[in-house]
Amino acid sequence: MSGYPKTQMLAIRDLLPRPPRPVSPWRKSLDYVRRDPKANAGVAGLILLVVLALCGPWLAPPFDRQALTEQLLPPSLAHLMGTDHLGRDILARVLYGGRISLLIGLISTTVSTAIGTGYGCVAGFFGRRLDLAMMRLVDILYSLPYMFLVIILIFLLGKNLYALFLALGLVQWLTVARVVRGQVMSLREEEFVSAARVLGVGNFRILIRHILPNVLGIVIVYATLTVPSVILQESFLSFLGLNVQPCTWGVLISEGKEYMDSAWWMLVFPGGALTLCLLCLNLLGDSLRDAFDPRLK
């Protein structure tokens, strides 16, 4: 090749097949999610619910406006989902309640995921006595009734929206802490971690730059599947009368059960909105779980 002119060498190099560019695991997982019909259906349903919840003030009358002359009216053109026992529009209350329920699910899941991820990373990376003490605390909290802890925290922190965020978040982190700990314990023995230690990289930097990116996939899957669980738990608390907001899907379902025989729409429409939200979130979570599962690659 050295006898050829430089221009000919460049031309020959251009004719040779180039090796394919490597594709990162994150790119492969995202491509899988984009091609999965379950994920597309879940994302479309969630976008629809979020848009309707945000546009509620322009699509329906105020959710708390009472009209005593329009009590318990069935669905009609004037009230697409009927009215309740105080003459309030059910559609407006469902849209406004969706805004609060989705906010509770997202913030509580964010709190629990952040706590569990940090806790599991520290326990799994440092191990030994620290890991033993930290995981025994998790075992003790696991042995206590979950809903009982939430009710106690709500009464201690007060019946307000921020207390509900914190209460649901503080008791949801146990599972993600265990899962992350197991992943970190296997990752800390990998060659790239040993190489980082040889180069003098500190433990905190190894956790942030090398360990955490490798557990984000399973954390994202857990968070997606936790949001519907948190929304369902808030609905259950509202059903028990521990609601912290006057209008959530759980509150509407709790009110609708009192008029199940005479006004079925008070229960069916809020329950349908909650069911659709949980279904979309679970479809998206199942698709993400399959996308990040190395056994399916």
C-alpha positions, 0 to 999 in steps of 0.5 A, spaced: 500 500 500 505 504 501 507 504 493 500 507 491 499 515 491 495 518 497 489 520 493 488 512 491 489 510 498 484 514 501 479 512 495 481 505 497 479 506 504 472 509 502 471 503 498 472 498 504 466 496 509 466 500 515 464 497 522 458 498 525 457 503 530 456 500 537 449 501 540 449 503 547 444 498 551 440 505 553 439 506 546 437 499 545 432 499 550 429 505 548 428 503 541 424 497 544 420 501 548 418 505 541 416 499 537 412 496 543 405 496 542 404 496 549 408 502 551 405 506 545 398 505 548 400 506 555 404 513 553 398 515 549 393 514 554 397 517 559 398 523 555 391 524 554 389 523 561 394 529 563 392 533 557 385 533 560 387 534 567 391 540 565 385 543 560 380 541 565 378 549 567 377 550 560 373 544 558 368 543 564 365 548 569 368 549 576 369 543 580 366 546 586 360 550 583 354 547 587 347 547 583 342 544 588 336 544 583 341 539 579 342 534 584 343 527 581 342 528 574 344 523 569 349 524 564 346 528 558 349 534 553 349 539 559 353 534 564 356 529 560 358 525 566 352 527 570 352 531 577 353 529 584 348 530 590 350 537 591 349 538 583 356 539 582 359 537 575 362 530 575 366 531 569 369 537 572 371 533 579 374 527 575 378 532 571 380 536 577 381 530 581 386 527 576 390 532 577 391 531 584 391 524 584 397 524 578 401 529 582 400 525 589 403 519 585 409 522 581 411 526 587 411 520 592 414 515 587 420 520 586 421 521 594 421 513 595 425 512 589 430 517 591 431 514 598 431 507 596 436 508 591 441 512 595 440 507 601 441 501 597 447 504 594 450 505 600 448 498 603 450 494 597 457 498 596 460 498 603 457 492 605 459 488 611 457 491 618 454 497 615 450 493 610 448 488 616 445 494 620 442 498 614 438 491 612 436 489 619 432 496 619 429 495 612 427 488 615 424 491 621 420 496 617 417 490 612 415 487 618 410 492 620 403 493 617 404 498 611 398 502 611 398 502 619 405 506 618 402 511 613 396 512 617 400 514 623 405 518 619 399 522 616 396 523 623 403 525 626 405 530 620 397 533 619 392 531 614 395 536 608 397 534 601 405 535 603 404 530 609 401 525 604 407 526 599 412 524 605 408 519 608 407 515 602 414 516 600 417 514 606 414 507 606 415 506 599 422 505 599 423 499 602 423 494 596 427 499 591 432 499 597 433 491 597 433 491 589 438 496 588 442 493 594 443 487 590 445 490 583 450 494 587 453 488 590 454 484 584 456 491 580 462 492 585 466 486 583 466 488 576 472 489 573 471 497 571 470 498 578 476 495 580 480 499 575 477 505 577 480 503 584 487 502 581 486 509 578 485 512 585 478 514 584 474 515 590 468 511 593 463 517 592 465 518 585 465 510 583 458 510 586 456 516 582 460 515 575 460 508 575 455 504 579 449 509 579 448 509 571 448 501 571 442 501 576 438 506 573 434 502 568 431 498 574 430 504 578 426 507 572 422 500 571 420 500 579 418 508 579 414 506 573 410 501 577 410 504 583 406 510 581 399 506 580 401 503 586 401 510 590 395 512 586 391 506 589 393 507 596 391 514 596 384 512 593 384 507 599 386 512 604 380 517 601 375 511 601 377 510 609 375 517 610 383 519 611 383 524 605 387 530 605 384 534 599 376 535 597 377 532 590 381 526 588 379 520 584 379 516 591 374 521 594 370 521 588 369 513 589 368 514 596 362 519 595 360 515 589 359 508 593 354 512 598 349 513 591 351 506 588 344 504 587 341 511 585 346 515 581 351 509 578 355 515 574 358 518 581 362 511 582 363 509 574 366 515 571 371 516 577 373 509 577 373 508 570 378 514 570 382 511 575 382 504 572 385 507 565 390 511 569 393 504 572 392 500 566 396 505 562 402 506 567 402 498 568 403 497 560 408 502 560 412 499 566 411 492 563 414 494 557 420 498 560 421 492 565 422 487 558 426 493 555 431 493 561 431 485 562 438 482 559 435 475 559 430 478 553 436 481 549 
